[in-house]
């Protein structure tokens, strides 16, 4: 077994003679969130987790690399890539189209639109480089150059004929086979590992110390039990080694799913409850976590936050965003678009604002002072506690 980093170097070394550009960073622990395999070309390489670290079989990596090198891909024999104008990103064609659209959107957001007719244009009419608005190929390459499909880089092989995007015939066929293989892997990964009930892999699959497991709600309830707040008020650092979160169900997931971590408040050090890897990452990121049902109930399981009428700083910009009214800019009647705010060292929140109707205008900042942030957060927490009281669900000691 070899590490992911070594597997990347090995893949790059073994494909030095491959006519298709290789993307070694495609090999990543994140690829195993959807299935037990990573697709390299039109071959699967199995991932194994040991001691919380992912490993790959060196023989499988070498075999996948050798197969890629042996594929007959004539760079001069090209076909229309048949990129759709819309799609659900489920195929390589729709993903490439979305990348091209994103590149044009980025150009328009930064430089405005100089196209004739409607301002700004809808970026659907191709220019001389086949891209939307006034996007150049060099500009698009900065955004698309490292975008990967099946451990390969399509951008260097994409060419604009003047009427359509083209790819080498053999490479397009390779991507078709990779799509079909990915669909089969998703179906396999979506089957419950105990009863074989088939569902959506993203809903049933969850991380564990030994890798990812797929459990339907019924089987998840069989292997883990609901958490009854028996550790509420305990310091995370005081938990005994035998207090394993894996024996409980995630307290945030809408369907039963085994937990992996003890979520805790980093400001007060108190345990909030068991959560799965997805919910742990979502809460740790902060942005939009409060959109989840039960999010405030979960955060206020921390006695310190409840008593101080607050939430961790990473969630405070989201509260301000929900309650603070930003004035329109200039003569524009439309309120500005808002990016996620960032907490400043003094407790204030800085928002980066822009207006989609005026993409050429530079974005601007607005700072909500710390005193106002505290007032907004306390009012939001008070309303949440009142709601929990009404549900008969207020956290109690």
HELIX and SHEET records of a PDB file:
HELIX    1   1 UNK A    4  UNK A   14  1                                  11    
HELIX    2   2 UNK A   24  UNK A   26  5                                   3    
HELIX    3   3 UNK A   29  UNK A   33  5                                   5    
HELIX    4   4 UNK A   58  UNK A   70  1                                  13    
HELIX    5   5 UNK A   92  UNK A  111  1                                  20    
HELIX    6   6 UNK A  137  UNK A  144  1                                   8    
HELIX    7   7 UNK A  155  UNK A  157  5                                   3    
HELIX    8   8 UNK A  169  UNK A  189  1                                  21    
HELIX    9   9 UNK A  201  UNK A  204  1                                   4    
HELIX   10  10 UNK A  217  UNK A  223  1                                   7    
HELIX   11  11 UNK A  236  UNK A  238  5                                   3    
HELIX   12  12 UNK A  245  UNK A  247  5                                   3    
HELIX   13  13 UNK A  277  UNK A  285  1                                   9    
HELIX   14  14 UNK A  289  UNK A  291  5                                   3    
HELIX   15  15 UNK A  295  UNK A  299  1                                   5    
HELIX   16  16 UNK A  303  UNK A  308  1                                   6    
HELIX   17  17 UNK A  313  UNK A  323  1                                  11    
HELIX   18  18 UNK A  356  UNK A  358  5                                   3    
HELIX   19  19 UNK A  370  UNK A  390  1                                  21    
SHEET    1   A 4 UNK A   2  UNK A   3  0                                        
SHEET    2   A 4 UNK A  53  UNK A  56 -1                                        
SHEET    3   A 4 UNK A  43  UNK A  50 -1                                        
SHEET    4   A 4 UNK A  37  UNK A  40 -1                                        
SHEET    1   B 3 UNK A  78  UNK A  80  0                                        
SHEET    2   B 3 UNK A 165  UNK A 168 -1                                        
SHEET    3   B 3 UNK A 159  UNK A 160 -1                                        
SHEET    1   C 2 UNK A 148  UNK A 149  0                                        
SHEET    2   C 2 UNK A 152  UNK A 153 -1                                        
SHEET    1   D 2 UNK A 205  UNK A 208  0                                        
SHEET    2   D 2 UNK A 211  UNK A 214 -1                                        
SHEET    1   E 2 UNK A 261  UNK A 264  0                                        
SHEET    2   E 2 UNK A 271  UNK A 275 -1                                        
SHEET    1   F 3 UNK A 337  UNK A 338  0                                        
SHEET    2   F 3 UNK A 349  UNK A 354 -1                                        
SHEET    3   F 3 UNK A 342  UNK A 343 -1                                        
SHEET    1   G 3 UNK A 337  UNK A 338  0                                        
SHEET    2   G 3 UNK A 349  UNK A 354 -1                                        
SHEET    3   G 3 UNK A 364  UNK A 368 -1                                        
END                                                                             
